[in-house]
Amino acid sequence: MDYLSKITAIGELVSDFAEEGILIVFNDNAPPELAEMSILHTIVPLDREVKPGDKVVLGNQTYLVTAVGEEANHTLRNMGHCTFKFTGKNKPEIGGHIELKGNGMPEVKPGDPFEIFFK
């Protein structure tokens, strides 16, 4: 089953990270010090591994997963957390990163989708 979540809040520091081509996501029960730098979303189960070739929807934009760090699926499953980088590289720099290829950075707001469609 695909991962179908909704964005519930945008932390006040998200735009600082977005300028660096990074978006951090967490379940909406994240502690305040993590919430301020994150896009928070509804808690949904992750019952499949995210892999290259899958698609991620953030707001009204769709991205292709090009690489998944060795820790990303674990933290996404347990905390709804990962760091999206928008470089399209085929190897992540850090184990918690998921590399995405698409048309620039998304603009998101509460109520927008955060979804992963498995190939």
NUVO-621240 format. One line per field, with one value per atom (N, C-alpha, C): x, y, z; residue in one letter; atom name. Coordinates in Angstrom, 2 decimals, decimal comma. Layout:
x	c(X_...)
y	c(Y_...)
z	c(Z_...)
type	c(a_...)
atom	c(CA_...)
***
This chain:
x	c(0,84_0,00_0,89_0,47_1,21_1,14_2,03_2,13_1,38_0,22_-0,66_-0,85_-0,10_-0,13_-0,51_-0,81_-1,12_-0,20_0,22_1,04_0,14_0,62_-0,19_0,39_1,70_2,33_3,68_4,11_5,41_6,20_7,33_8,16_8,74_9,01_9,48_10,86_11,65_12,99_13,05_11,92_11,89_12,45_12,12_12,60_14,12_14,75_16,21_16,84_16,28_16,80_16,46_15,27_14,86_15,82_16,37_17,35_18,59_18,84_19,97_19,56_18,31_17,83_17,47_17,06_16,75_15,38_14,59_13,35_13,38_13,09_13,05_11,59_11,21_9,84_9,86_8,81_8,60_7,10_6,74_5,36_4,96_3,67_3,21_3,26_3,87_4,10_5,57_6,32_7,74_7,89_8,96_9,20_9,44_9,16_9,24_10,57_11,69_12,99_13,20_12,52_12,58_11,47_10,32_9,19_9,51_10,30_10,58_11,38_12,07_12,86_12,25_11,02_10,44_9,08_8,77_7,40_6,77_5,73_5,06_3,91_3,66_2,61_1,90_0,72_-0,06_0,71_0,49_1,15_0,41_1,14_0,59_1,65_1,22_2,21_2,97_4,23_5,07_5,28_4,60_4,68_5,52_6,20_7,13_8,36_9,45_10,68_10,61_11,04_11,18_12,43_12,31_13,42_13,53_14,70_14,81_13,74_13,16_12,08_10,71_10,60_9,33_9,10_7,88_7,56_7,10_7,55_7,16_6,38_5,23_4,41_4,48_4,87_4,90_4,11_2,95_2,10_1,60_1,81_1,33_2,46_3,60_4,73_5,07_5,48_5,87_7,35_8,04_9,49_9,80_10,87_11,36_12,44_12,32_13,35_14,54_15,72_16,91_17,87_17,77_18,62_18,00_18,26_17,72_18,85_19,13_20,15_19,77_20,77_20,54_19,68_19,55_18,73_17,36_17,16_15,96_14,67_14,62_13,39_13,10_14,14_13,97_13,37_13,95_13,45_12,09_11,85_10,54_9,48_9,78_8,83_8,56_9,60_9,45_9,06_9,47_9,21_8,60_8,34_7,87_8,94_10,20_11,30_12,23_12,55_13,67_14,02_15,13_15,55_15,54_14,76_14,73_15,74_16,58_17,50_17,07_17,13_16,59_17,70_18,68_19,82_19,69_18,87_18,74_19,95_20,84_22,03_21,63_22,50_22,19_22,84_23,42_23,97_23,79_23,11_22,90_24,19_24,34_25,51_25,43_24,22_23,99_22,94_23,06_22,18_20,70_20,32_18,91_18,31_19,09_18,62_17,91_16,93_16,31_16,52_17,19_17,47_16,28_15,89_14,75_15,17_14,55_14,75_13,39_13,38_12,12_12,33_11,25_11,24_11,33_12,52_12,72_12,14_12,19_11,67_10,15_9,46_8,01_7,64_6,50_5,91_4,74_4,80_3,77_3,13_1,93_1,19_0,39_-0,03_-0,86_-2,07_-2,35_-3,45_-3,00_-1,78_-1,25_-0,84_-0,80_-0,37_1,14_1,51_2,86_2,64_2,97_2,65_3,84_3,91_4,93_4,19_4,45_3,84_4,93_4,72_5,72_5,55_6,69_6,61_6,30)
y	c(-1,18_0,00_1,25_2,25_3,50_4,25_5,20_6,00_7,30_7,45_8,59_9,41_10,49_11,35_12,77_13,60_15,02_15,88_16,98_17,94_18,65_18,71_19,34_20,66_20,86_22,11_22,28_23,53_23,88_24,63_24,08_24,71_26,03_26,92_28,27_28,28_27,22_27,18_26,40_25,88_25,08_25,85_27,12_27,90_28,04_28,07_28,14_26,89_25,73_24,48_24,36_24,86_24,80_25,58_26,66_27,43_26,59_25,57_24,66_23,42_23,38_22,23_21,02_21,29_20,22_20,46_19,38_19,41_18,25_18,53_17,52_17,28_16,01_15,67_14,83_15,01_14,25_14,04_12,96_12,80_14,02_14,29_15,51_15,44_14,39_14,33_14,59_15,18_15,47_16,50_16,39_17,39_18,78_19,84_21,20_21,55_21,08_21,44_20,82_19,72_19,12_19,68_19,97_20,48_21,82_22,66_23,99_23,94_22,84_22,74_21,76_21,33_20,24_20,56_19,79_19,70_18,54_18,82_17,79_17,21_15,91_15,23_14,21_13,79_12,80_11,48_10,77_9,48_8,41_7,75_6,63_5,52_4,26_3,18_3,13_2,82_2,58_1,07_0,41_-1,05_-1,58_-0,68_-1,06_-0,19_-0,65_0,13_1,13_2,36_3,35_2,99_2,98_2,57_3,52_3,55_4,32_3,87_4,86_4,59_4,88_4,94_5,33_6,82_7,28_8,70_9,30_10,53_11,27_12,50_12,70_13,88_14,78_16,02_17,06_18,24_18,51_19,55_19,14_20,01_19,70_19,26_18,87_18,43_16,97_16,30_14,90_14,77_13,95_13,75_12,27_11,98_10,61_10,35_9,25_8,86_8,29_8,89_8,43_7,66_7,85_7,14_7,21_6,16_6,08_5,67_6,49_6,17_4,97_4,32_3,07_3,24_4,44_4,67_5,26_5,73_6,50_5,71_4,47_3,69_3,42_3,16_2,90_4,12_5,29_6,49_6,93_6,72_7,06_6,15_4,89_3,94_4,26_4,59_4,75_6,15_7,18_8,56_9,43_8,83_9,65_10,62_10,28_11,22_10,77_11,71_11,58_12,98_13,08_14,33_14,15_14,99_14,96_15,96_15,49_16,37_16,35_17,49_17,66_17,77_16,87_16,90_15,87_14,84_13,78_12,86_12,96_12,09_10,63_9,73_8,31_7,69_8,54_8,07_9,18_8,88_9,92_10,20_11,44_11,84_11,31_11,20_10,80_9,70_8,78_7,62_7,90_9,05_9,38_10,15_10,37_11,15_10,29_10,90_10,36_11,42_11,03_11,94_11,95_13,15_13,31_14,09_13,73_14,44_14,97_16,25_16,86_18,29_19,02_20,39_21,38_21,53_22,51_22,09_23,01_22,79_22,98_22,14_22,32_23,46_24,05_24,98_24,24_24,05_23,26_24,07_23,64_24,27_23,18_23,45_22,47_22,08_20,79_20,23_19,62_19,99_19,43_17,97_17,19_15,81_15,66_14,66_14,10_12,62_12,15_10,81_10,14_8,83_8,04_6,94_6,88_5,85_4,87_3,62_2,58_2,03_1,77_1,23_-0,25)
z	c(0,00_0,00_0,00_-0,71_-0,79_0,55_0,72_1,94_1,69_2,31_2,03_3,29_3,40_4,57_4,15_5,14_4,91_5,77_5,22_5,96_6,97_8,23_9,28_9,76_9,60_10,05_9,37_9,29_8,72_9,79_10,18_11,20_10,72_11,66_11,31_10,66_10,82_10,22_8,90_8,44_7,21_6,02_5,91_4,75_4,74_5,93_6,00_5,38_5,69_5,13_3,64_3,27_1,86_0,96_1,48_0,71_0,38_1,19_0,98_0,19_-0,29_-1,06_-0,21_1,03_1,99_2,60_2,72_3,49_4,47_5,73_6,78_7,13_7,22_7,61_8,88_9,68_10,92_11,11_11,82_12,27_13,07_13,13_13,80_15,33_15,88_17,32_17,68_16,75_16,99_18,12_18,90_19,95_19,34_20,10_19,57_18,90_19,47_18,90_17,51_17,21_15,87_14,98_15,57_14,81_14,15_14,81_14,26_12,95_12,70_11,47_10,46_10,73_9,95_9,37_8,34_7,83_8,59_9,34_10,12_9,31_9,52_8,75_9,62_9,15_9,88_9,95_11,02_11,22_10,42_9,54_8,78_8,76_8,67_8,65_7,33_7,42_6,25_6,19_5,26_5,22_4,06_3,36_2,29_2,39_1,84_1,79_0,64_0,90_-0,17_-0,95_-2,29_-3,15_-4,34_-4,98_-6,22_-7,21_-7,89_-8,83_-8,26_-6,92_-6,29_-6,54_-6,29_-6,47_-5,15_-4,89_-3,69_-4,14_-3,52_-3,77_-2,55_-2,77_-1,73_-2,29_-1,69_-2,23_-3,60_-4,58_-5,93_-6,86_-6,29_-7,12_-6,85_-7,92_-7,84_-8,17_-7,38_-7,52_-7,66_-8,37_-8,52_-7,47_-6,75_-5,78_-6,57_-6,37_-7,06_-6,16_-4,84_-3,89_-2,51_-1,71_-0,35_0,58_1,59_2,58_3,42_4,01_4,74_5,98_6,54_7,73_7,41_6,20_5,87_6,07_5,64_5,80_7,28_8,05_9,48_10,21_9,96_10,66_10,12_8,82_8,27_8,88_9,02_9,61_11,09_11,84_13,29_13,75_13,01_13,45_12,36_11,19_10,07_9,62_9,90_9,66_8,54_7,70_6,76_6,28_5,62_5,02_3,52_2,85_1,39_0,86_-0,07_-0,79_-2,25_-2,86_-4,21_-5,25_-5,14_-6,07_-7,18_-6,97_-7,95_-8,02_-7,02_-7,02_-6,85_-7,32_-7,18_-5,95_-5,08_-3,81_-2,78_-1,66_-0,64_0,13_0,58_1,37_2,80_3,33_4,72_4,73_5,69_5,75_5,89_6,42_6,59_5,43_4,39_3,24_2,20_1,57_0,36_-0,72_-1,78_-2,89_-3,85_-4,27_-5,18_-6,42_-7,53_-8,79_-9,23_-9,57_-9,99_-10,39_-10,35_-10,85_-9,69_-9,09_-8,02_-6,69_-5,76_-4,41_-4,39_-3,63_-3,54_-2,60_-2,83_-1,88_-1,26_0,05_0,72_1,84_2,21_3,30_4,02_5,24_5,94_5,10_5,10_4,31_2,99_2,55_1,31_1,51_0,42_0,54_0,72_1,48_1,51_1,28_0,09_-0,31_-0,98_-0,85_-1,53_-2,29_-3,58_-4,43_-4,84_-4,47_-4,72_-6,13_-6,78_-8,15_-8,15)
type	c(m_m_m_d_d_d_y_y_y_l_l_l_s_s_s_k_k_k_i_i_i_t_t_t_a_a_a_i_i_i_g_g_g_e_e_e_l_l_l_v_v_v_s_s_s_d_d_d_f_f_f_a_a_a_e_e_e_e_e_e_g_g_g_i_i_i_l_l_l_i_i_i_v_v_v_f_f_f_n_n_n_d_d_d_n_n_n_a_a_a_p_p_p_p_p_p_e_e_e_l_l_l_a_a_a_e_e_e_m_m_m_s_s_s_i_i_i_l_l_l_h_h_h_t_t_t_i_i_i_v_v_v_p_p_p_l_l_l_d_d_d_r_r_r_e_e_e_v_v_v_k_k_k_p_p_p_g_g_g_d_d_d_k_k_k_v_v_v_v_v_v_l_l_l_g_g_g_n_n_n_q_q_q_t_t_t_y_y_y_l_l_l_v_v_v_t_t_t_a_a_a_v_v_v_g_g_g_e_e_e_e_e_e_a_a_a_n_n_n_h_h_h_t_t_t_l_l_l_r_r_r_n_n_n_m_m_m_g_g_g_h_h_h_c_c_c_t_t_t_f_f_f_k_k_k_f_f_f_t_t_t_g_g_g_k_k_k_n_n_n_k_k_k_p_p_p_e_e_e_i_i_i_g_g_g_g_g_g_h_h_h_i_i_i_e_e_e_l_l_l_k_k_k_g_g_g_n_n_n_g_g_g_m_m_m_p_p_p_e_e_e_v_v_v_k_k_k_p_p_p_g_g_g_d_d_d_p_p_p_f_f_f_e_e_e_i_i_i_f_f_f_f_f_f_k_k_k)
atom	c(N_CA_C_N_CA_C_N_CA_C_N_CA_C_N_CA_C_N_CA_C_N_CA_C_N_CA_C_N_CA_C_N_CA_C_N_CA_C_N_CA_C_N_CA_C_N_CA_C_N_CA_C_N_CA_C_N_CA_C_N_CA_C_N_CA_C_N_CA_C_N_CA_C_N_CA_C_N_CA_C_N_CA_C_N_CA_C_N_CA_C_N_CA_C_N_CA_C_N_CA_C_N_CA_C_N_CA_C_N_CA_C_N_CA_C_N_CA_C_N_CA_C_N_CA_C_N_CA_C_N_CA_C_N_CA_C_N_CA_C_N_CA_C_N_CA_C_N_CA_C_N_CA_C_N_CA_C_N_CA_C_N_CA_C_N_CA_C_N_CA_C_N_CA_C_N_CA_C_N_CA_C_N_CA_C_N_CA_C_N_CA_C_N_CA_C_N_CA_C_N_CA_C_N_CA_C_N_CA_C_N_CA_C_N_CA_C_N_CA_C_N_CA_C_N_CA_C_N_CA_C_N_CA_C_N_CA_C_N_CA_C_N_CA_C_N_CA_C_N_CA_C_N_CA_C_N_CA_C_N_CA_C_N_CA_C_N_CA_C_N_CA_C_N_CA_C_N_CA_C_N_CA_C_N_CA_C_N_CA_C_N_CA_C_N_CA_C_N_CA_C_N_CA_C_N_CA_C_N_CA_C_N_CA_C_N_CA_C_N_CA_C_N_CA_C_N_CA_C_N_CA_C_N_CA_C_N_CA_C_N_CA_C_N_CA_C_N_CA_C_N_CA_C_N_CA_C_N_CA_C_N_CA_C_N_CA_C_N_CA_C_N_CA_C_N_CA_C_N_CA_C_N_CA_C_N_CA_C_N_CA_C_N_CA_C_N_CA_C_N_CA_C_N_CA_C_N_CA_C_N_CA_C_N_CA_C)
***
